[in-house]
Amino acid sequence: MQDIWVMKDPQYPSYPTEKNADVLDLIIKTSSNPNSYVLDCFCGSGTTLKSAQLLGRNWIGIDQSEQAIKVSAKKLDSISRDIFTPKPIYEKITLF
Ligand SMILES: C[S@@+](CC[C@H](N)C(=O)[O-])C[C@H]1O[C@@H](n2cnc3c(N)ncnc32)[C@H](O)[C@@H]1O
């Protein structure tokens, strides 16, 4: 890989700031191992979490926006998984 990566963001994103899945795949593959944990604490539409799931990583996603969580949940629930892979758990945590 060169220092400058040319990868366009999706033309029709499901969330305004959605990133290109290829660049996220590359970052996850080069910076973690299968079964590692990937934490995205500003997960937006869940694109990074989806890449992590498809690459065999565990993941934790956080976002303050209910809309972001809805979009992420829809994206993650659409991934087919075998019977040994648990379904994601979505929890709303309210901080005071
Ligand atoms: C640039 S977007 C993330 C885009 C994401 N990587 C994607 O591909 O869709 C940033 C996200 O951070 C969330 N955010 C901003 N401040 C936050 C905070 N203090 N705690 C949690 N989430 C936050 C926003 O709601 C927004 O969804």
The ligand as an SDF file (V2000), in Angstrom:
LIG
                    3D

 27 29  0  0  0  0  0  0  0  0999 V2000
  -18.4610   10.5370   11.7680 C   0  0  0  0  0  0  0  0  0  0  0  0
  -19.8220    9.6810   12.5110 S   0  0  0  0  0  0  0  0  0  0  0  0
  -19.2840    8.0180   12.5230 C   0  0  0  0  0  0  0  0  0  0  0  0
  -19.3100    7.4340   11.1630 C   0  0  0  0  0  0  0  0  0  0  0  0
  -19.1020    5.9510   11.1230 C   0  0  0  0  0  0  0  0  0  0  0  0
  -17.7080    5.6240   11.2290 N   0  0  0  0  0  0  0  0  0  0  0  0
  -19.7340    5.3820    9.8590 C   0  0  0  0  0  0  0  0  0  0  0  0
  -19.0350    4.8050    9.0300 O   0  0  0  0  0  0  0  0  0  0  0  0
  -20.9430    5.5090    9.7120 O   0  0  0  0  0  0  0  0  0  0  0  0
  -19.6400   10.1670   14.1670 C   0  0  0  0  0  0  0  0  0  0  0  0
  -20.6900    9.6130   15.1160 C   0  0  0  0  0  0  0  0  0  0  0  0
  -20.2800    9.9710   16.4210 O   0  0  0  0  0  0  0  0  0  0  0  0
  -21.4330   10.1370   17.2200 C   0  0  0  0  0  0  0  0  0  0  0  0
  -21.0300   10.9110   18.3860 N   0  0  0  0  0  0  0  0  0  0  0  0
  -20.6170   12.1870   18.4350 C   0  0  0  0  0  0  0  0  0  0  0  0
  -20.2930   12.5380   19.7040 N   0  0  0  0  0  0  0  0  0  0  0  0
  -20.5000   11.4330   20.4700 C   0  0  0  0  0  0  0  0  0  0  0  0
  -20.3290   11.1550   21.8460 C   0  0  0  0  0  0  0  0  0  0  0  0
  -19.8800   12.0770   22.7080 N   0  0  0  0  0  0  0  0  0  0  0  0
  -20.6100    9.9200   22.3010 N   0  0  0  0  0  0  0  0  0  0  0  0
  -21.0530    8.9630   21.4530 C   0  0  0  0  0  0  0  0  0  0  0  0
  -21.2360    9.1610   20.1230 N   0  0  0  0  0  0  0  0  0  0  0  0
  -20.9620   10.3810   19.6390 C   0  0  0  0  0  0  0  0  0  0  0  0
  -22.4280   10.8090   16.2830 C   0  0  0  0  0  0  0  0  0  0  0  0
  -23.7570   10.5650   16.6940 O   0  0  0  0  0  0  0  0  0  0  0  0
  -22.0970   10.1730   14.9220 C   0  0  0  0  0  0  0  0  0  0  0  0
  -22.9860    9.1060   14.6300 O   0  0  0  0  0  0  0  0  0  0  0  0
  1  2  1  0
  2  3  1  0
  2 10  1  0
  3  4  1  0
  4  5  1  0
  5  6  1  0
  5  7  1  0
  7  8  2  0
  7  9  1  0
 10 11  1  0
 11 12  1  0
 11 26  1  0
 12 13  1  0
 13 14  1  0
 13 24  1  0
 14 15  1  0
 14 23  1  0
 15 16  2  0
 16 17  1  0
 17 18  1  0
 17 23  2  0
 18 19  1  0
 18 20  2  0
 20 21  1  0
 21 22  2  0
 22 23  1  0
 24 25  1  0
 24 26  1  0
 26 27  1  0
M  CHG  2   2   1   9  -1
M  END
$$$$
